[in-house]
Amino acid sequence: MTLWIESEPIALYKNATEEDLQIVIRAVYRQVLSNAHVLESQRLTSAESMLRNGDITVRGFVRAVGLSDLYRQLFFETSNPYRFIELNFKHFLGRAPQDQREISDHVLRYNQLGYEAEINSYIDSAEYQANFGEHTVPYVVGNRSQVGAKNVSFNRTFALVRGFAADTVGRGAKLISDLGSNLPTKIVPPLQGSGSYSSNGKRFRITATKSGANPRISRGIITTEVGYSQLSRTLQNIQKSGGKIISIREAA
């Protein structure tokens, strides 16, 4: 069972082929819509054409999806406000909210300025521009160290991500208790099948880069196998040392 696998950034540049364009479009739908199945009639054909013609960038296409009726129906109309904001952080910034202040700021923005202002606040942010710019599809960044980010951000992002199927629309916020009480977020294995998943006796293989190492160079990669009780602390230690998590898998 795979708990976490880092994805490669996907970008669109000049002279891209139609195949390149379709890869980017699918990646945006997958990231922003949490892998929801998009019917042909639901595709944003006008925005896709604008992206194809160079009238908007990938960031503009992400904005179009976020402001679409489909996004509103999937994540706003079926979720409570806190869950909606959690998902916005995941979809547009690739991470979980760090603390209650971030949640409160977005609740206030939505109440005062409305839905469009809430969505645009992520896409127009300096953080979005620094991580993704105009041409890169948003992806999970909460699994790597970032300036100003807290170590607990990894666990919170992990709790939100764990595969796109983790977005069970319409349920309550996953992090509200931890954020409101300023508590660390525990790593809890996902449910498997219809019964509860038991972590007793399970071991996990963590693959990560060393501090400052290039993940494409094998000698810069380390693999560690730990029991479930050691998982959270091991991940924290890797993050504190400047390493980067590549994947977490259940050991055979």
N, C-alpha and C positions, 0 to 999 in steps of 0.2 A: 504494500500500500504506500503510495506517495503522498506525503503531507505538504511538500513545498518543492516546486521546481522554478527556478528563475527563468524568465522569458527574455529572449533577445529583443532589443529595441527595433521597431519597424518604422522606416522613414520613407518619404516620397520626395524626390528631387526632380530637377529639370530633365527633360528627355526620357522620362520614365515610360515604359511600355504599358500597354493595356493590362498585361498580366501583373505588372508592378502595381498599377492603380487598383486592381481588384483585390490584391493582397492587402493593401492599406485599407480599403473600404471594409473588407471583412474584419480586419483587426480592430478598426474603430467600432464597428457594431458589436464585436465580441467584448471589447473593453467597456464601452459605455453602457451597453445593454445587458451586461453580465451573461453573455452567451445565449440570451433569449433567442428563440427561433424567429427570424424575420421573414414574414411572408413577402412574396413578390409585390403584393399590393401595398405593403407597409414600407418598402424601401423609399428613401428620400431621393427620388430620381433627379429632381431639380438640383439639389445640393451635390449629388454625385456628378452631374454634368458640369456644374461650376468648378468642382475640383478637377475634373478631367481637362477643362479648358484653361485652368490656371487662374480663374477668377477668384477663388478662395484657396487658402492653404489647408493643410491637414488640421491646424487649429480651428480654422473657420468651419471645417466639416464636423469636427468634434462639437463645436458650439451648436451647429444646426441639429445634430442628433440630440444634444442635451435640451434644446428648446422645443423639440418636436412633441406632438401630441402623444406619440408612442412612449417616449420617455416619461412624460407626465402620467400616463395611464399605468405604466408598469411600476413606477417607484414613488410617485407622489400621492396618487389617489388611493393606493392600497396600503400605504405605510403611515405610521405615526410620524410626527415631525422629527423626532430624534433619529429614528431609523432612516428616514429620508436623507438627513444630513450626513449620517454615517456613510451611506451609499454614495452620496455625492463626493465625499472625500476619497473613497475608494476608486470611483469611476474616473474622476477628473484629475486627481493628484496622486493616485497610486499609493495611498497610505491611509491609516486610520487617524481620526482626530487625536491630538496629543493630550488634551485636557478639557475640563469643563468650560473654560473660557472660550475655546474655539467653537464649541457647540453653541454656547450662549450668544456669541457674536453672530453666528449664522441664523439662529432663531430670531434674533432681533432684526437682522437685515431682511429676512423674509417677511416678518410681520409689518415692517415699516415700508419696504420698497417693493415687495412682491416676488413672484416666482422667477421672472427673468433676471432680476438683479441677483438673486441667490445663485442661479446657475452661472451667470457671467462672472461672479466674484471669484470663482475658482479659475476659470479659463483666462481671465484678465490679470491674474495674480502674478507677482514677481516669481513666486515659487514655480508656477506652471512654466513660465517663460524660461527660467533657468534650467529646469529639468527636461523639457520637451521642445521648447522653441516653437517655430512655425511649422516644422515639417515632420516631427516625430509623433507617433501615436502614443498616448499616455500608457504607462505600464507600471507595475508594482515597484516602487522605490523604497517602501518602508522596511525592506529587508537589508538595507545597507546603511552604513553610518552617514549621517548628514550633519552639516554644521547647524548647531542650534537645536538638533533633535534630541530627545531623551531616549535612554536605552529601552524604556518600557514601550516605545513606539513599535519595536519589532513584534513583541507579543500581541499588541493590539491590532496591528496590521495582519498578523498571522491569523488571529481570531476572525477577522473579516474576510480574508482571502480564501485559503485552504481549498482552492478550486472554485470555479465560477458557480458551481451548483450550490455553494454556501449561501448565495443570495436568495433566501426563501422570502419572497415578496409578501408583505402583509403582516409579518411578524414584528414583535417589538424590537427596540434597539438592543444590540448585543453588548454595548460597552457603557451604557448610561450609569449603571451602579458604580463601576470602577472609576469612571471619570468624575462623577459627582462626589465620590468619597476620596478621590485622589489615591486609589489603591492600585497595586500592580495587577495586570491581567494575566491569569493563569492560562497555560496552554492545555487545552482539553481536546483529546482525540475526537474526530467526527464519529457520528453514529454509523454503523455498518449494517445494512439490511434493515429488518424490522426490530431487531433487538438492540440492546445497549452494547457498545463496544467496550471491552475491558482492556485496560492497559497493563494488568498484572502480568509480569514476566516478559513483557514486550521489550525489545531493544531496537534502537533507531540508529541508522547510519547517517551522519552529517557530513556533507561535502562542502568545503569552504575554501576561500583563498586566504593566504597569509596576508598580513598587513602590507599594503602597497603592492601586492603581487598582481600580475596580469592573469586573469582567469583563463586566457587562451594558451598559457604556457603551463604544461603539466607539472613542472617542478614547483610551481607556486601554489599548488592545490594540496590541501590536507584532507584526510578522511578520518573521522572519529566515530566510534561506536559506543553508545551509552544506553543505560536503562532509562525508562520513562521518568523515574524520579530525578534523574540527573539532567534531563533534557533542557529544561528552562535555564538552569544555571550555566550549562555549557554554552548555550546560545548567547547568553549575556556576556560570558567571558570572551567569546569570539568577537562580538560586537565591540566590546571595550578595548580589545587589542587592535582594532582597526581592520579586522578581517571582514569578509563578505560571504554571506550564506549563499550557496549555489542550489543545494537541494537537501531535503530531509526525507529519508525513506525508512520504512519498516525493514529491519534486518531479517533475512530469511531464517 
